Amino acid sequence: MEISYLMLGSNVGDRMDYLRQSIDLLRRHAVGRITGVSAVYESEPWGFDDPRWFLNRAVAVETNLAPSALLGSIQQIEHTLGRIRTHNGYQARTIDIDILFYGNHTVNIPELVIPHPRITERMFVLQPMAELAPGMEHPALHRTMAYLRDHCTDTMQVKTFN
């Protein structure tokens, strides 16, 4: 069993409901046991212009799935919740589920890179991760989530969602 950290994000439709449904489907699809969930944060879209802000939440999952199998299950959940993937870069979406970490392992295959390569550039990832696992170290950078958040240069707005 490994602890995997996932980032959920939605900026289309009932954003909060998509986050809730994602967590429910993660449990039901035997992806693993949810061991922690951050607060919900609202953030500006990162990497593209859209007036609809994202709701984001970090989730810790204890899983026995290998990283590729975990990715396959996550992509099925995204599809179930109406995610349409195109290759046109960043865009609005009903749900996005990214694998941020898989234990302290690194994975570098064409369809999956773990740790997620842009964690340190994104406050919308670091804020919930620092809340959920402040002392967890990035396996390649050997810096804690709290340290990375405190030293992130991303100026996009991220605030707690009520």
Buried (B, 14 or more C-beta within 10 A) or exposed (E): EBBBBBBBBBBBBEBEEBBBBBBEBBEEBEBBBBEBBBBBBBBBBBEEEBEEBBBBBBBBBBBEBEBEEBBBBBBEBBEBBEBEEEEEEEBBBBBBBBBBBBBEEEBEEEEBBBBBEBBBBBBBBBBBBBBBBEEBBBBEEEBBBBBBBEEBEBEBEBEEBE
